Amino acid sequence: MNKRENRIKRKRRVRSKIFGTKERPRISVFRSSKHIYAQLVNDDKGETLAFASSKGFKIEQTKGKLGIAVMVGEKLAGLAKLKKVTMAVFDKGGYKFHGRVKALAEGARRGGLKF
């Protein structure tokens, strides 16, 4: 197996235990080599409530990719407040809770989301 297949296998294992509702949606994270993406998902209806990504940020403005991940988390938390969401479930998506994924979670917490 290669790295991608192993990550997808871990993602399926995590997703079997995590489920988002309207009151407590799931924060789904995807990390590529250049960008990081996060979305609030209501699994009851299968709809995305809010979405944030690092595509609009410039690395020079922040402390690298970690700083951008924190900003994406804060942006997602701000969008969640507009939807009147305060609690969420964090889905790390097969990645380690370390580095950019952890920074995004800290940014979301700093923005007011609880999980």
C-alpha positions, 0 to 999 in steps of 0.5 A: 500500500502507498501513503494515499491508500493508507490515509484513505483507510484511516479516514474511513475508520475515523468517519465510521465513528464521527457523525455531524448533525445540524446542531453539532456539525462535523468539521471536515479537513483536507490538506494538500501540499499547498493549501488546507480546506475545512468545511462544516458538514451536516451529515443528516441532510448531507449538506455543507453549512460553511467552507473555508480554504487557504486559497485567498491567503498569501504565505508572506502575510503570515507565519507560513503554512501554520499561520495560514491554517490558524487563519482558515480555522478562525474564518470557518469559526466566523462563518459558523457563528453566522449560521448560529453554530457553536459546537462541532465535531472535528474530523481530522480526515486520516491525518495526524492531529499535528502541524497544520491540522492541529493549527486549524483546530486551534484557530477554530477554537480561538474563533469560538467553536467548541469541540 
